[in-house]
């Protein structure tokens, strides 16, 4: 049973990866990556990593892929040349083939005898949230905190990079309407009225009593 | 299934991702191929974690997922900023730093 599931999920993962690389439309590439990630979550389940499989589906196939889909639909496909031509492309494929051959040689010639077994005998609680949580909060506390800082920095950085520069919001010529303009009575001698009167304009904003 | 089969899948996916990074010109697809490579590394980490019967590899995989999410966020922010400035979304055409 586990062999059948492994070959289904493994071929799904490889097919998804090939789809990401070869499809012309970036939107279809994202969908192929979703297929790849779901197959990979099935492989994680076969390796008794339940928590990581659930996190893979929720975080990757859920959140990150939604981000990709939004950006792809925002940017569109406008005139993007899809693939390299000529020598660069051939060189890229040759490099990938050489990398695959090298990794296979490294795996076949490995001195690790355990990779031809089904793995060590795992107890019942292997890979469940309790084990991962206790490891994260005791042995790996520093990487955990560093990862949280990294997420915070990435969120701030993304907002700073992608924010709207200039535009109507930051235009100083546009009058800024604040909540106080709505609730303040007229002719109170406030600073806002003085500024408006100095420019020769009647204060039109405000409640007339 | 023997652990070696999982490692073989991981190696194949990693090579496909590396080939995609080298050949595709759309930076969005380049980011997707980087995700492929990171996920292949995750699969190898979890396979080795199963091989040793030790949960440490799964924690590594979760940290790798966090790093991948950060990379995607910043990368997509850069791409959106490029789009806002009207630059061509093509890694070969961006040569302002070329000198």
Interface residues (C-beta under 8 A of the other chain):
Chain A: X2 X3 X6 X10 X13 X14 X17 X18 X20 X21 X26 X29 X30 X33 X36 X37 X40 X43 X44 X46 X47 X48 X49 X51 X52 X55 X56 X59 X60 X63 X64 X67 X68 X71 X72 X74 X75 X78 X79 X80 X81 X82 X83 X84 X88 X89 X91 X92 X93 X95 X96 X97 X99 X100 X103 X104 X107 X112 X114 X115 X116 X117 X118 X119 X120 X121 X122 X126 X127 X131 X132 X135 X136 X139 X140 X143 X144 X147 X150 X151 X153 X154 X155 X157 X158 X159 X160 X161 X162 X164 X165
Chain B: X1 X2 X3 X4 X5 X6 X7 X8 X9 X11 X12 X13 X14 X15 X16 X17 X18 X19 X20 X22 X23 X24 X25 X26 X28 X29 X31 X32 X33 X35 X36 X39 X42 X43 X46 X47 X49 X50 X51 X52 X53 X54 X55 X56 X58 X59 X61 X62 X63 X65 X66 X67 X68 X69 X70 X71 X72 X73 X74 X76 X77 X78 X79 X80 X81 X83 X84 X88 X89 X90 X92
